[in-house]
Structure formats: structure tokens, C-alpha cells
Amino acid sequence: MTQSDAASWVVLKYGGTSVSSRAAWQRIAERVRACQAEGLRPVIVQSALQGVTNQLQSLLELALTEDCAAPLAAILEQHALLARQMQIALPDKVPAIIADTGQILAGIHLVGEVSPRVAAKILSTGELMASLISARYLRQKENLDCAWLDARQVLRSHPGVHDDAHGDYLAASCNHEPDPALGERFRKAGDVILTQGFIAANEKGETVVLGRGGSDTSAACIASLLSASRLEIWSDVPGMFTADPRSVPSARLLRKLEYSEAQEISTMGGKVLHPRCITSVKAHKIPIHLGCAERPDIEGTVISTTGDTAPRVKAVSSKKGITLVSMQTVGMWHHVGFLAEAFECFRRHGFSIDLVSTSETNVTVSLDPADGRIRSQALERLSKDLARICKVSLIHDCAAVSLIGRNIRAILHRLGPVLELFEEHKIHLLTQAASDLNFSVVVDEDQADRLVQQLHGIVIASNEGDDFLGPTWQQVFAGREESLRQDTWWRSKREQLLQLAPVDAAAYVYDLESIDKAIGSLTAMQSLDRQLYAVKANWQSDVLARMYAAGLGFECVSAGEVRHVTGLFPDIDRRRILFTPNFAPADEYKFGFESGVNLTLDSLSPLENWPALFAGQEIFVRLDMGKGRGHHQHVRTAGLHSKFGVPLFELDRLQELAANAGVKITGLHSHAGSGVMNSEHWPEMAEEMAELAGRFDAVKVLDLGGGLGVPEKPGAKGLDVAELDARLAQVKKRWPQYQLWLEPGRYLVAGAGVLLARVTQVKGKGLARFVGLNTGMNSLIRPMLYGAWHEIVNLSRLDEEVTGFAHVVGPICETGDTLGRDRLLPECEVGDVMLIANVGAYGRVMSSNYNLREPAQELVLGQD
């Protein structure tokens, strides 16, 4: 036996974002060689390409009513594009898998039903196709002796774990007892083994999938089967943090954790690692190393048998989407067996219970949202079953906010300040885990993020000197963010901005050159017939002049906006204006028709109440496609809880009313929300509207709305406009009879605007440091309204070393007047100019004179 034959195994798991480019696989190959240099034999477990599993899930629903040829072709093209980037031929098996999938989807369409067995077969194809491409690349371009193995020949699911076929096929559990024979098989196959996560086979040889977090779980099972020396999980984050860095940028890296601590953080809302994957490696004492695939040099988290045992809180987390079931009855007092009878109801209806709180007359439990199976019909059946023995109340849209650590009971006396934070919140449930690893409070979901931020500031800051805490998220990525900041226009024009900054006031400054670049990136799209700037984002006259000069149209939501545009550009072709009033009086619709602009109807009420006003007119109709999207609930403009749009179940009535009034519907319009980063969204909306357009003879235009996302933080990925253009071109090819319109707003102006404000005071308050400015929520309300994050820097001391964290606040008499929490800043002095970035959209237009304070004025850079 050679040294290579005797080498220990290391399992490397890579997620979707980490396997979707050639650069990613070059880094993976480097990691493989590094492991081989250690004397280890690598096994790569990979996920499907980014977004593919979600696309396949959507196809299962689409196939019930629609033909799936176009979206299947898009999935094939995504894999072919990766193969071209890798400069390899697309493996023949990939189009063959797509063809087989098409036949299965056609069968679904024919029978009108999707069985769990068929769903598992479809969902497995993403990993299979991606891994075929990856294995060929490693062999041909990286010269690695790489063997591709089908995970269904490696992992076998446990039979009878679940009570239904859904669980057996779509949330399978696999054996993880060490198997020496598997190691021998792998050694004979090649120096490097590449297989798939997420998929396995049952005892009949049928395909099953492992459910949410399945790739992590697959990798853990394979590591256990091989008795590997370690499991490495590579994703887009370097490890576990003391809070979610997206809402708490000052969150600290957790350098090392014991298995049960990591499992608790994952269970209570941490998304880095799925809790199921920890169970198998814990049983065999295999350490887990978490790392950032894009930056493997960054320190990560190690999870093992050793950990810090001192009583302390190590993380603050929140788990959203929770539903509470409250069971109340006086009869449960001294009623032997009530809990057993009640919990049997939950088992019978397939619900997993998470948190439990009891009293003499009430038991309240939370349903675990991780299983993805909380459905309204199932809840209704559960409630009826429980109603036999108690009074049942359901509480929706909750979140569990948890303090996670070690020996929590030993430090309860130190959590007084923490409990004070809950004074202003409605507490639905409170529980302290029997494992002594967490203390959880269930509150309304919209309170969770702010509570996590506040709790983190209290309980983690006190652990400042502990060596189990690593750097903050901001510090970890400081180098990357700094390199990205070099390209920001406000850095290169710093001196001009400092000269413009008022001495006794605040000012928005817009860079017209940046606006021109943003306009150019969208006008280069070949798939669009018209782009209309959403005026509500920023109506400053010089900004609008840039849009007008570039040939863009204007999307207006009030008569005032229409008058503003026509006042600035009196010669404008009125058909370049789209007027979309919402819950407006009859006079606004009359004004729209008299002005000659395109007018959008977004409710049946005007047609029902004022048919004479619409008689003989041509209109657009805004549809509610039922899918709200966006970065915050306040900007999601579709779905049952949104006030916008005509729901699809009212289309028959719409046709009837339009026919009675002699109205021609010439355009269909849909806008699901703002801050969308997924380039699949608009083509999906276009396809759905194109299918509906056949119901209206005069439709010529499909208006896809706006909502194009803007990256908030340095290093965040932006919307792929080229990919969006390519996907819309496919829609255009399929539906050439329709024009495609788009309504960008924030995308064009957000990055072009900054807010300059002077430091008025600096003060310390215990562990907190506050930097006060001469303006606040009266000028910029987005942080308070949406929880939006804006980069904040001291422009006067831009290149000075940061000295610590500070809350950046304004002068408004409101606790919520905070522009940024926990920002890394240098020492600030009164009179310094602070810059708040990405405020060119929904900044000045949403300002007010609250507290009778004047909002920031507007200035422009780059005027002709």
C-alpha cells in the first residue's frame, strides 16, 4: 500500500455560488492541491449551479398548467455558458438530462399532478448536470485525476423515517456509519473524487433528495462514511458570526465552537450551516472547518469537540416565519395526558414542534419553519383536530429572537439590561432551553432585526477581550471593501464635495456623470423597446434632464409628477409618459386622458364607478401576479396584502367591464417590488403576462415594472444586466408581437447621490459611542422606514485609521433617528463632514420638516 493509498480523507463541500464560474473552480483546484500537499485525499461534494434548484422547483409548479420548453432551454443555456467559460465541451449527458426532464414535465402536464417521487427526480438534475461539467474541467484544464461518482450509488436513505411519501422522497435521511469498503472503492476510482450534494437513493434505488441544507448534510454523511480527518464547508461567508452580518455589520467571527453550540446557532436562525449536517460528524468526532470560497485566506470557524465552556452569550440570532399555536383550557389542569394527546395531533398532521411554553391553563408551541411544510390547509386541519380538546389560537408572522451560548442559566442575573429591551414589545412566548444553550423570546416578525441589533450591542460588546471572538464582518472584508471603494465617484471627487459641503446645513449632492453611466448600462439592452424613468425616485430637474436627453420616458404616479415633467419639457411627446395613479380620485384619471399620456388602471373600482370617464379610451392595466418581491415588506407591491394591482381572479370581470365601456386594453403592467437582484424575475413576469395577454385583443405592450436592485454594501454583487438582457431576448423571441417596457428608478440614481452633513456632537454612553449630525430622519428616512443600510464615512478624515464603532444619529427628537448603527469610524470631531452614500433615490423626495427642521438642500456636480 502506497502512502497515497493510506492517506486520510478530507471532504470539501461547495455551494451554488461557489461552483458557478471558472474562477470558482480554479480556486477549488488550488484547494484540492493544498489538501494533497498535506497528504490528504480530497472528496468534492458540490451543489447545483446558483439558482438552478429554485428554477427546477418553479418548473414543477409551472408544468401543471404551462409548457416548460423555454425555461428548460434557459437552464440548459446556463450550463452551456459555464462550459464555454471553462473552455470545455458540454458533456453529452447534460442535454440528455434536460431532454429526459422535459419528458417528465410533459407527463406532469398531462396528468395534472406531481408526486413526491417525480419531484425528487426533477430536483436532482441540477447537481448531476453541474458536477458533470466540473469533473470534465478538473480533468482537462486542471490535470487532476478526478473521478465523477453518482451520489445515489454512495448514499442510501433510511426507510420509514417519515410517515408520508413527501418526507421519504423530499426530506430523506441517510446512513452515516463508517464504511471501509467505500473508502477502498474511492481509492480505486481516482486521486480526487467529485460527487453531488443534496441527492441520494432509497432502498429501491429511486432518487430521493435531502431537503433544505441537503448538500451540507450529504457532505457530512460522506465524511462520516469515510471516517474523514475533517469536513470543509466552503460558501460565500467565512464562518459563523455573533449575529447575521447583513443586519449587524459589527458581528464578530466565532473562531471555534463546540458541536452543540454550532447546532443551536444553526437551529435558531443561522444560515451558514444546516443543523442536520452536524449530527453525523458529531457522532464520529469529525471537525468541521467553515471558510469563504472566494477568499480562502480569511480566517474561518472550526467546529469540534473542544469549545469554550465559560458561561457567556456567544451569538444573537432570529428565526422568522414562525407560526405559534396557542392551546388553552382550564381542563388541562391536573389532566393527565393532555400534552401527549395534543402532541399526537401535531404528529398526525405532520408538523414539527420547535419551542414550547406551558402554564396551568395554556400550552403555546412554535412550528418549525425549516421543514417548509407549514401550509394553511394543513393548519386548518390541525386546528380542527385540536379543537376537540382545547381552544386553539394561531399567531402568524412571528420571529424567535435568541441569545445563544454556554450555561445561560448561570448568567441570567446579568441579563437585566437585555430584558429591559422587551418592554416596548409584545412577547408571545419565552423559553429557556433545557440544554442551557439558548434563551429565546418570540415577538412580532417586523421587530426582530432591530431587537437583534440592540441585543448584540449589549451582550456581545461585553465579551470584547475573549479570544474565541475573531474580527468583525467589516474588518474581515475591509481590504476587499477598500479596493471596491477606490472606484466610487465620491472618493475621486472628495475635494469638490468638501468644498460644496455647507457650513451650517446638510446637502444632497448628485453626480450627473454617474447617472449617465447608469443610463448607458440600461439603454444598451437590446431586448427592451422602451425604458421609463420612475420619477418618484428623484425629481430634481437636472436629474430629469439627463433622462430626457437620453431618450427615456417617464413613469409618473401622480398628476403632480406629470405636470412637473411636462413643465420641464413642454415639447415632450406625451406618449413617453406613463401615468399610474393608485386609489386616486376621478379627476386624476380625467386629467390623464386629457393630457394625452398613457394611463394605467390598477383597480376595477374606477371602471365600475366611472365607466363614462373611460368610454372609448385606451389604457394599460396593472396586474397583481401574486408574487411580492423586494428587500423589505414595505416595498413589496404584489400579493394578497398589497394594495396594488388587479388580482388575476378578477380578469373575467375586467374583460366584462372593459367591453361594456368600450375600453381598449393596450398594455399589461406588473411591478412586484423594489430591490430585486434576481435577473430571472422580469423574464418570469414577462412570460406570465404574455400568456395572459391573449385574453385582450389590443395588447401591444408588456410593462415589466422596475425594482432593479442596487448593492448597498461594498463587495455586494449587483444585478447582472447582461444576463437580464439575454433572458428577456429569449422572451422577445418567443413573443415577438409584444413590446417590452421597463421602469428603472432607484437603479439609475441611487449610487449617484450622497448626503453631506456636519458633525455636531460626539459623546460616549457606557460602551456606546454616538456621532451626531446636523440632519437626520427629516432628510433621510430609509434607515428607519426600511431598515436600509447606507455606507457612512468621515469624508474629512477618509484615509485615517478607524478607532472603533459608533452609532451615527441625527437631531430629531425620536429614538429611531439613527442613520447607521455600529459603524467603523476614525475619531470624529465637531465640524467634520460625514458622507452617507447611495442616497440618490428616495432621499430628498421622502424628506420632511419634522420638528420644524429644514431637510437637506440639493446640489449637482457635472452641470454643463
Secondary structure as UniProt FT lines:
FT   HELIX           3..6
FT   STRAND          9..14
FT   HELIX           16..18
FT   HELIX           22..37
FT   TURN            38..39
FT   STRAND          41..46
FT   TURN            50..51
FT   HELIX           52..62
FT   TURN            63..65
FT   HELIX           69..86
FT   HELIX           93..111
FT   HELIX           116..123
FT   HELIX           125..140
FT   STRAND          146..148
FT   HELIX           151..153
FT   STRAND          156..157
FT   TURN            159..160
FT   HELIX           165..170
FT   HELIX           180..189
FT   STRAND          192..196
FT   STRAND          199..201
FT   TURN            203..204
FT   STRAND          207..209
FT   TURN            212..213
FT   HELIX           214..226
FT   STRAND          230..235
FT   TURN            245..247
FT   TURN            249..250
FT   STRAND          252..254
FT   STRAND          256..258
FT   HELIX           259..267
FT   TURN            268..269
FT   HELIX           276..283
FT   TURN            284..285
FT   STRAND          288..292
FT   TURN            296..297
FT   STRAND          301..304
FT   STRAND          312..328
FT   HELIX           330..332
FT   TURN            333..334
FT   TURN            336..337
FT   HELIX           338..348
FT   TURN            349..350
FT   STRAND          353..358
FT   STRAND          362..367
FT   HELIX           369..371
FT   HELIX           376..386
FT   TURN            387..389
FT   STRAND          391..406
FT   HELIX           408..414
FT   HELIX           416..420
FT   HELIX           421..424
FT   STRAND          429..432
FT   TURN            434..435
FT   STRAND          438..444
FT   HELIX           445..447
FT   HELIX           448..459
FT   HELIX           461..463
FT   TURN            464..465
FT   TURN            467..468
FT   STRAND          469..472
FT   HELIX           473..476
FT   HELIX           478..485
FT   TURN            486..487
FT   HELIX           489..492
FT   HELIX           494..500
FT   STRAND          507..511
FT   HELIX           512..523
FT   STRAND          530..534
FT   HELIX           535..537
FT   HELIX           541..549
FT   TURN            550..551
FT   STRAND          553..556
FT   HELIX           559..568
FT   TURN            570..571
FT   HELIX           574..576
FT   STRAND          577..579
FT   HELIX           586..595
FT   STRAND          598..601
FT   HELIX           605..609
FT   HELIX           611..614
FT   TURN            615..616
FT   STRAND          618..624
FT   HELIX           633..635
FT   TURN            640..641
FT   STRAND          646..647
FT   HELIX           648..650
FT   HELIX           651..661
FT   STRAND          664..669
FT   TURN            679..680
FT   HELIX           681..693
FT   TURN            694..695
FT   TURN            697..698
FT   STRAND          701..703
FT   TURN            714..715
FT   HELIX           721..734
FT   TURN            736..737
FT   STRAND          739..742
FT   HELIX           746..749
FT   HELIX           750..752
FT   STRAND          753..765
FT   TURN            766..767
FT   STRAND          768..773
FT   TURN            777..779
FT   HELIX           782..786
FT   STRAND          792..794
FT   HELIX           795..797
FT   TURN            798..799
FT   STRAND          804..809
FT   TURN            815..816
FT   STRAND          818..825
FT   TURN            830..831
FT   STRAND          833..836
FT   HELIX           844..846
FT   HELIX           850..852
FT   STRAND          857..861
//
